[in-house]
Each structure stands twice: as C-alpha cells, then as structure tokens.
Amino acid sequence: MALDSALKAICTALLESDVNVKLVKNLRERVKVKVLPQLVEIQKKSSGDALAGNKGKQLIHKTVFDELVALVDPGDLAPPAFDPKKGKSSVIMMVGLQGAGKTTTCTKLATHYTRRGLKTALVCADTFRAGAFDQLKQNAVKAKVPFFGSYTETDPVAIAAAGVAKFRAERFEIIIVDTSGRHRQESELFEEMVQIGDAVQPDMTVLVLDGAIGQAAEAQSQAFKEAANFGAIIVTKLDGHAKGGGAISAVAATKTPIIFIGTGEHLHDLEKFSPQPFISKMLGMGDMQGLMEQAQEMAMANPDRQQNMMKKFEKGEFTVRDLKEQMATIMGMGPLSKLTSMIPGMSEMMGGNEDEAGVRMKRIAFIFDSMTTAELDSDGSPFHDGLVKPKQPENGKAPQEDDMSPREPNKRVLRVARGSGTSVQEVEELLSQHLMFAGMAKKAGGKTGWMAKMQQAQGRAGAGGRPGMPGMPPMGPGGMPDLSKLSPGQMAQMQSMLPAGMREQMAQPGAMEQMQKMMSGMGGGGMGGMAEMMKGMMGGR
C-alpha cells in the first residue's frame, strides 16, 4: 500500500535521526490510525490515488510533525517550570553522562541568568575528572561569574555543601552546582549524586544530554530520573551533525521538558527550546522563522544600518557594499552548520561539507576586501564595462564557432582576483549574485515599484479601505506587510496592481513566499533572500 511505503520512508529517516525504535513504531501506528480515514475520504472525492497528489502527502507529513512535537512537549505531565526570583537564593544541580558538556553548559546557564539581572555563581563539585575545576574556573573568569571549588578537598558532597552555603550567605540568587559525569551502571557515582542532592537541596535538577547520544538516551535518562528526579533537560552539541533524536526519547521516557539547547562553544550559544523549530530542523525542513528572528536581533543591534538599507531598498538601489554587509551579517550569525540547518534543503545541497563552504565564504570576504571604496559603493557597473560580448546571431541563425570569441575579463575583475588570491571565475560569480539581487531591488523600489504600490494600498486600506480589498495583512518584519496572511481576494488584488511581466511571474507557484522572504529579509536586518544568497555564494551547487 502507498501509505505504508510513505510511512516507511519517514520512519527510516526518524531512526537515522536516533529516535527510539519503540517510539517510531508507536508513532507509525498512531499516524496510520489518524491518516487512513482522511486518505479514504480524499480518494473518494478525487477518484484516484490519494497519495498521488500533494494533499495526501501533506496530510501525512503534518500528522507526523504534530505527533513528534507532542513527544517533545510533555504538556501537563511536565514538572512545574523553574521560576527564579530576585532576592531569593535558588540552587540548580547539573547531572549527566561523562563528556555531555556539563561544565561548559553550567557557564552558559550562568551567563543566561546574569544577562537577566540575577546574581549568579558557580560551584565545582566534580572531583572525579582531572582538570574539571580548572575548566570551570577558566570559563567562570571569562564569563565574569564568581566560582567556588577546591584543589585539596576530595569529597564532592563537602565541596558542594560549602559552596552553596557560602553563596547563600552572600545572597546570590542563582547557584549552579556542577557534578561529576556518571553512567547508570556506576552505582557508587549515582549514590554520590543522591548525596550531593540531599546536601544542597536543589530547587531544580537539570539533566545535560549529549545531542549525539543516540538510542541510549531512553535508558540513561530513565536511570537519572529515578536517582535524581531531574525537572528539566538541556540538549548539547546540536551545532554539529547530530539531529538530536535521542532528546525525543529522553522526554518521552521521563515526561520532562527540554528547556535549552546548546548550539556552539561560545558563552551565548544557549537557546531556549521551542518544539516546532526543533522538530522542523530534525526532519530537514529548516527553521526560517528562527533564522529571521536571529536576523532581526542583529538588526536591532545596528538600527542605523537597517534604516539605511530600507531607504536604499525603497529607491530600488542595491550596491556591492550592501551585498558585503549582508554577507557579514550571515557570517556573524554563528557556525555555518547552524545556519544551513535552519534553511530548508541547504544541508543536503552542501553535502554535509560545511568546512569547505566556510572556506568559500572566507574567500568571498577576501574578494570584497580587495575592492576600492568607489567599487563597493557602485551598482556593480564598473566591473561590467568594457567586456567583449559574443557576436549576436544574424537572421535567427545559431552562432558559428568563429562568432563565439573568448571574452576578456574586465581589468577591475582581474585586479580584484589577483589581490584576493582567488580566480576570475569566483569574482564573476559573486558579481552575478549582486546583479540578481540588484535586479530584484530595482523591481521592488522606486515610485513605480511593487513595494510603493503595496504601501499606497496599505494607506488606502487604513483610510477606509478600497472595494474588493478589505484591509491589508498585518505588518511583518521590517515594517513590511506579511504576505503569508493575504486572503485569496487580497492576493488577486495585489497582483492586479503589478506590471504585466511581473504579474505573470507572481502567478507562478511559490512566488508569493519568495517575495515575502525577500521583503522580510531586506527590509528587516539585511537578510535579503537568505537561502538564495547562500546557495549562490556556495557556487549554486
């Protein structure tokens, strides 16, 4: 049956992402029970194979997505959320396997609470691993967080109790206790963990779980739950190739929520957990919303650049420097592996070779750095002047070999290539990307561009609306209308305002979504066509 075949492919992908075998089996049965009656109904109406069209496939994918989101969101079964108060001391005890990243996560969590105005301190109760206190001390100094530990005391219970007592007396509001890594088969270490818990009486115990733990997640998390009764999970190392499927197994086994995910080595690489984006990235569907939110945060940090970009965009201008600034924004948003996981299909396009792509991004930065101020502030025309173009065919005939004379590179292109240590082809590819975005900006900006027409329509709608267009959609990022909220009538009305050529272009499937991405990006944070830009930067592979 076609349904079984579709579910088999999805379940195989889930197993490759380290989701527990039993969970995948149960999920398959639940999806089948929910989807089958609806597929039968679709088949009756269409009088054909329900899975042959997009409707049936979308139904299966949506049901699987919803079931996975439900697995990582325990809802009412979850323990009460940790809510620290100013003026009151709260103790957090960190537990987990060896090598899961507890010590680094302790500092990240301390930084998180410090940025929110809470007086935070760290206690190292890990006497088992050599260098544990040195690592915590180094991290704490870097984060400017007070710390406590001992080079001479060997009893972790005594260290934890003394550290917590010290910081309680000094009225610290968040006291984070780092403990030794332990395995469920190490009964002595588990007993030690229980003793530390009894000594410090934590307000919350957090399990730090390696995102690449795989199928062992269920058994390990269950063992920790029984011994320490943790109330939250932090999943680490999700900035690499780990899909984090083990986290689903841990939540399902313990009914405990994930509160943060670690996305890098830096102190600020700790993100609040949100079920939908997590599952979306795990299934390779990306997280464009999260990407745009991150871009918005960067734009807020530099409002002058955003305002300048908006003014240029409204005029239909897009210089080489604008492309350089967008490139700098991309590179400033974190590791390339993190960005590619947020853009649908990007990881597959790059073949998992983010290192090679990172080198290419640096080479592009070298190209920009080799341009003069005048070239960067231009529309790219200095690089296209004086090119020898192929002869045009006469009388509609195909060009002969003699007519296709080799094109000499522009002298500026040659100079930039030599100065940046790259090839002429790489420079020309980058300039082609600029031409594409400049063309898009030209169509959007100016008095006759679709952006101005949409703003005029927005003004008319605000002044009482116009026939056949009952109001415009709510505003999206960067002050642009959110096209995803357009009704069919509004969409048809908007298309009627566009020039004939662009009207045909906008009638193509997915054109509205493409326009929304561009508007949201270029208007709000210099992220114009993020996915398209990065694909172009990587050589269009």
Secondary structure, 3 states (H helix, E strand, C coil): CHHHHHHHHHHHHHHHCCCCHHHHHHHHHHHHHHHHHHHHHHHHHHCCCCCCCHHHHHHHHHHHHHHHHHHHCCHHHCCCCCCCCCCCCEEEEEEECCCCCHHHHHHHHHHHHHHCCCCEEEEEECCCCCCHHHHHHHHHHHHCCCEECCCCCCCHHHHHHHHHHHHHHCCCCEEEEEECCCCCCCHHHHHHHHHHHHHHCCCEEEEEEECCCHHHHHHHHHHHHHHHCCCEEEEECCCCCCCCHHHHHHHHHHCCCEEEEECCCCCCCEEECCHHHHHHHHCCCCCHHHHHHHHHHHHHHCHHHHHHHHHHHHHCCCCHHHHHHHHHHHHCCCCHHHHHHHCCCHHHHHCCCHHHHHHHHHHHHHHHHCCCHHHHCCCCHHHCCCCCCCCCCCCCCCCCCCCCCCCCCCHHHHHHHHHHCCCHHHHHHHHHHHHHHHHHHHHHCCCCCHHHHHHHHHHHHHCCCECCECCCCCECHHHCECHHHCCHHHHHHHHHCCCHHHHHHHCCCCHHHHHHHHHHHHHCCCCCCHHHHHHHHCCCC
